[in-house]
Amino acid sequence: QVQLVESGGGLVQPGGSLRLSCAASGFIFSSYTMSWYRQAPGKERELVATITSAGGSPNYADSVKGRFTISRDNAKNTVYLQINSLKPEDTAVYYCNARGRFFVYWGQGTQVTVSS
C-alpha cells in the first residue's frame, strides 16, 4: 500500500520558518523523483520544488528560490521542504509528489498558513 504522509505544516507569522516532511512507504522511494507542490485557495496547484532520486539537481519555482530548500533522506524514505522567510502568499496546502517511470503518487497535503 503506497503512502505519502506529509507533516510539519501549521500557522506561522510572516518571516518565520517551517520544515515540512513527507514520509513515504509502499514503493521504492530511492527510485522516484520527489517534488513539493502547493495549492492556495482559488488557485491551481503549482510546482514548488523537485529533487532527483539520488538527491541532486534541486529545482525551484522562481517565487520560492532562495527561501525554500528541498532535500531527501533515502535511508529514511523521507523528503523535506525547509521554508524560510515565509510570506502571506505562501499560504497554501502543500503536497508531496512521487514520480517514477510508470507511477505518480500524491500525499494528502499539509496546511501552511502565514499570518500575523
C-alpha angles and dihedrals in degrees: 000000000000117000135176111183119188124200140164101069123130147121115312135168121247110279093028131120139234135182115214121200131196117195114201131201139162098046139058098277095187091061096057133085107231127211142175120222130181136202124198122199111284093006136101121259110267134198112247106174141350134197128188124243092262093047099256138118101033114195128197140193111254090243093063104033112130093017105059127057125190120201139160140206109207091188089061097036089233136129123199138201117201109200119194135175091023119205130199088249089063088070107121146107107279118214132197117222131193119196123189134167094278108008140053123198133191134199125223094253137242124238120239116189121184112195141133 
